[in-house]
């Protein structure tokens, strides 16, 4: 009972003292690793978009664990083409370090390094005390979510929907993000991938270590429209987290976490 009480207290402590102390957004401008300049207030005032920020570090374990969840939400809400704008702000690393992090975890939303893109300054302005810290800012400049914990896909999605975010339906073949399921989790020697496909589509499933090393690849050809279930086998994997990237050479559609427990 004593350990359980301590555990609950620890969660409460983290949720209270890790959140930004701001309730209203402070304007900033940053430069992404691709050289694009992002200005916060025009996104809110002119585009009337909800802005979702993931404050992260490339060396942080939980940041690595939940990066695919943030990516999944980015895709679900329209890849910044809907009424929600996503960005990742790094602490401490340079453009090359953040670019490597994005490559390993299959991240395609705008990323800003700490030392070269201005991320460190925003951390200071927003009094970010830990990472990952995910916040939600509405067009009226209010920070309606100061700290989403756990920052998984379900919790981030719910927070954005509560703020008025609209999930964007994808019309392209097999790009219906909500239809993709990977199970069982945790896995032992295989996972099943259930997804909606169109006839004639060729899909590639690539399984990676967190280091970025490809350890398994499988192609699937859809012969009819509808829901397909594809079995991805693997053997002799050590316990831990892996990344399953689904798509094709021209268009990697999404990344899903696979947890292996033997």
C-alpha positions as CSV (number, residue, x, y, z in Angstrom):
1,X,0.0,0.0,0.0
2,X,2.9,2.3,0.9
3,X,4.5,1.7,-2.5
4,X,1.2,2.3,-4.3
5,X,0.7,5.6,-2.5
6,X,4.2,6.7,-3.5
7,X,3.5,5.7,-7.1
8,X,0.3,7.8,-7.2
9,X,2.1,10.7,-5.5
10,X,4.9,10.5,-8.1
11,X,2.4,10.7,-11.0
12,X,0.6,13.7,-9.3
13,X,4.0,15.4,-8.7
14,X,5.0,15.0,-12.4
15,X,1.7,16.1,-13.8
16,X,1.7,19.3,-11.6
17,X,5.4,20.3,-11.7
18,X,6.3,19.3,-15.3
19,X,3.6,21.4,-17.0
20,X,4.3,24.8,-18.4
21,X,3.4,27.5,-16.0
22,X,1.9,29.7,-18.7
23,X,-1.9,29.8,-19.4
24,X,-1.6,32.2,-22.4
25,X,0.8,31.7,-25.3
26,X,3.9,33.9,-25.8
27,X,4.7,34.7,-29.5
28,X,7.8,33.1,-31.0
29,X,9.4,32.3,-34.3
30,X,11.7,29.4,-35.0
31,X,13.4,27.8,-37.9
32,X,12.9,24.1,-38.8
33,X,15.6,21.7,-39.7
34,X,14.5,22.1,-43.3
35,X,15.0,25.9,-43.1
36,X,11.3,26.9,-42.9
37,X,10.5,29.7,-40.5
38,X,7.4,29.2,-38.3
39,X,5.7,32.2,-36.6
40,X,3.3,31.2,-33.9
41,X,0.8,34.1,-33.8
42,X,0.0,34.1,-37.5
43,X,-0.9,30.4,-37.2
44,X,-3.3,31.4,-34.5
45,X,-4.6,34.8,-35.7
46,X,-4.5,34.4,-39.5
47,X,-4.9,30.7,-40.1
48,X,-7.1,30.2,-37.0
49,X,-5.4,26.9,-36.3
50,X,-5.0,25.0,-33.1
51,X,-1.3,24.6,-32.4
52,X,0.1,21.5,-30.8
53,X,3.7,21.5,-29.6
54,X,5.8,18.5,-28.5
55,X,8.7,19.7,-26.4
56,X,11.3,16.9,-26.6
57,X,14.9,15.8,-26.3
58,X,16.6,13.4,-28.7
59,X,18.2,11.5,-25.8
60,X,15.0,11.2,-23.7
61,X,13.6,7.6,-23.5
62,X,9.9,8.6,-23.1
63,X,10.4,11.1,-26.0
64,X,11.5,8.2,-28.2
65,X,8.6,6.0,-26.9
66,X,5.9,8.5,-27.7
67,X,7.3,10.1,-30.9
68,X,5.3,7.7,-33.1
69,X,2.1,8.7,-31.2
70,X,2.6,12.4,-32.0
71,X,3.3,11.5,-35.6
72,X,0.1,9.4,-35.8
73,X,-1.9,12.4,-34.5
74,X,-0.2,14.7,-37.0
75,X,-1.4,12.5,-39.8
76,X,-4.9,12.0,-38.2
77,X,-5.6,15.7,-38.1
78,X,-4.5,16.4,-41.7
79,X,-0.7,16.8,-41.6
80,X,-1.0,20.5,-40.8
81,X,-3.5,21.0,-43.7
82,X,-6.5,21.0,-41.4
83,X,-7.4,23.2,-38.5
84,X,-4.6,21.8,-36.3
85,X,-0.8,22.6,-36.7
86,X,1.8,20.3,-35.1
87,X,5.4,21.0,-34.5
88,X,8.2,19.5,-32.4
89,X,10.6,21.8,-30.4
90,X,13.9,20.2,-29.3
91,X,16.0,21.1,-26.4
92,X,19.8,21.0,-26.7
93,X,20.6,19.3,-30.0
94,X,21.5,20.7,-33.4
95,X,19.8,20.2,-36.8
96,X,21.7,17.1,-37.7
97,X,20.9,15.5,-34.4
98,X,17.2,16.2,-34.7
99,X,17.2,15.1,-38.4
100,X,18.6,11.8,-37.3
101,X,16.0,11.4,-34.6
102,X,13.2,12.2,-37.1
103,X,14.6,9.6,-39.5
104,X,14.8,6.8,-36.9
105,X,11.2,7.3,-35.7
106,X,9.7,8.2,-39.1
107,X,8.6,11.7,-38.1
108,X,7.5,14.1,-40.9
109,X,5.9,17.0,-38.9
110,X,8.0,20.3,-38.6
111,X,10.9,19.8,-36.2
112,X,13.0,22.5,-34.7
113,X,16.4,22.0,-33.1
114,X,17.3,23.5,-29.8
115,X,20.7,25.1,-30.6
116,X,20.2,26.1,-34.3
117,X,16.5,26.5,-34.7
118,X,15.6,28.4,-31.6
119,X,14.0,25.6,-29.6
120,X,16.1,26.4,-26.5
121,X,14.7,29.9,-26.3
122,X,11.1,28.7,-26.5
123,X,11.8,26.2,-23.7
124,X,12.9,29.2,-21.6
125,X,10.0,31.4,-22.6
126,X,7.4,28.7,-21.8
127,X,9.2,27.5,-18.7
128,X,9.3,23.9,-19.8
129,X,10.6,21.9,-16.9
130,X,10.7,18.4,-18.4
131,X,10.2,16.4,-21.6
132,X,8.3,15.2,-23.3
133,X,5.8,18.0,-22.7
134,X,2.9,18.3,-25.1
135,X,0.8,21.5,-25.0
136,X,-2.3,22.6,-27.0
137,X,-2.9,26.3,-27.9
138,X,-6.2,27.5,-29.2
139,X,-6.6,30.4,-31.7
140,X,-7.5,32.8,-28.8
141,X,-3.9,32.3,-27.5
142,X,-5.0,30.2,-24.6
143,X,-2.9,27.2,-23.5
144,X,-5.8,24.8,-22.9
145,X,-3.6,21.8,-22.3
146,X,-0.4,22.6,-20.3
147,X,0.8,19.0,-20.1
148,X,-0.7,15.9,-21.7
149,X,0.3,12.8,-19.8
150,X,0.6,10.1,-21.0
151,X,1.4,11.7,-24.4
152,X,0.0,8.7,-26.3
153,X,-2.1,8.9,-29.4
154,X,-5.4,8.4,-27.5
155,X,-4.8,11.2,-25.0
156,X,-3.4,13.7,-27.5
157,X,-6.3,13.0,-29.8
158,X,-8.8,13.6,-27.1
159,X,-7.1,16.8,-25.9
160,X,-7.2,18.2,-29.5
161,X,-10.8,17.2,-30.1
162,X,-11.7,18.9,-26.8
163,X,-10.0,22.0,-28.1
164,X,-12.0,22.0,-31.4
165,X,-9.6,20.0,-33.6
166,X,-11.1,18.2,-36.5
167,X,-9.9,14.8,-37.6
168,X,-9.3,14.8,-41.4
169,X,-10.4,11.8,-43.5
170,X,-7.8,10.6,-46.0
171,X,-9.2,9.6,-49.4
172,X,-6.0,8.0,-50.7
173,X,-5.8,4.2,-50.8
174,X,-4.9,2.6,-47.4
175,X,-4.3,6.1,-45.9
176,X,-7.2,5.9,-43.4
177,X,-5.1,6.3,-40.3
178,X,-7.8,5.2,-37.9
179,X,-8.3,1.9,-39.7
180,X,-4.7,0.7,-39.0
181,X,-4.4,-1.7,-36.0
182,X,-1.3,-3.6,-34.9
183,X,-1.8,-6.5,-32.5
184,X,-1.2,-8.3,-30.2
185,X,0.7,-5.9,-28.0
186,X,3.0,-6.9,-26.5
187,X,4.1,-9.3,-29.2
188,X,6.2,-12.5,-29.0
189,X,7.1,-13.8,-32.5
190,X,4.6,-12.0,-34.8
191,X,2.1,-9.1,-35.1
192,X,-1.0,-8.8,-37.2
193,X,-1.6,-5.5,-39.1
194,X,-5.2,-4.8,-40.0
195,X,-5.8,-2.0,-42.4
196,X,-8.2,-0.7,-45.1
197,X,-6.9,-1.1,-48.7
198,X,-7.8,-0.5,-52.3
199,X,-7.4,-3.2,-55.0
200,X,-4.0,-3.1,-56.7
201,X,-2.1,-1.2,-54.0
202,X,1.3,-2.6,-53.0
203,X,2.3,-2.0,-49.4
204,X,5.6,-2.5,-47.7
205,X,6.0,-3.3,-44.0
206,X,9.5,-2.5,-42.6
207,X,10.4,-3.4,-39.0
208,X,13.3,-1.3,-37.5
209,X,15.3,-1.3,-34.3
210,X,15.3,2.1,-32.5
211,X,18.8,2.6,-33.9
212,X,17.3,2.7,-37.4
213,X,18.6,-0.7,-38.5
214,X,16.1,-2.6,-40.7
215,X,15.6,-6.1,-39.4
216,X,12.6,-7.3,-41.5
217,X,10.8,-6.3,-44.6
218,X,7.6,-7.7,-46.2
219,X,5.6,-6.6,-49.3
220,X,1.8,-7.1,-49.6
221,X,-0.3,-6.8,-52.8
222,X,-4.0,-6.0,-52.3
223,X,-6.3,-7.8,-54.8
224,X,-9.6,-6.3,-53.6
225,X,-11.1,-3.4,-51.7
226,X,-11.7,-3.8,-48.0
227,X,-10.1,-4.7,-44.7
228,X,-7.0,-6.9,-44.9
229,X,-5.0,-8.5,-42.2
230,X,-1.3,-9.1,-42.8
231,X,0.9,-11.2,-40.5
232,X,4.4,-9.9,-39.8
233,X,6.6,-12.7,-38.4
234,X,9.8,-12.3,-36.5
235,X,12.1,-14.5,-34.4
236,X,14.9,-14.0,-31.9
237,X,14.2,-10.4,-31.1
238,X,15.2,-9.2,-27.7
239,X,12.6,-7.6,-25.4
240,X,12.0,-4.0,-26.2
241,X,10.4,-1.5,-28.6
242,X,10.6,-1.6,-32.4
243,X,9.2,0.6,-35.1
244,X,7.0,-0.8,-37.9
245,X,6.8,1.5,-40.9
246,X,3.9,1.0,-43.3
247,X,3.8,2.4,-46.8
248,X,5.8,2.3,-50.0
249,X,9.0,3.8,-51.3
250,X,7.3,7.0,-52.6
251,X,5.1,7.5,-49.6
252,X,5.7,6.1,-46.1
253,X,2.3,6.4,-44.6
254,X,2.7,5.8,-40.9
255,X,4.8,4.3,-38.1
256,X,3.5,2.0,-35.4
257,X,5.3,0.9,-32.2
258,X,5.8,-2.8,-31.6
259,X,6.6,-4.0,-28.1
260,X,8.3,-7.4,-27.9
261,X,8.1,-9.4,-24.7
262,X,9.5,-13.0,-24.8
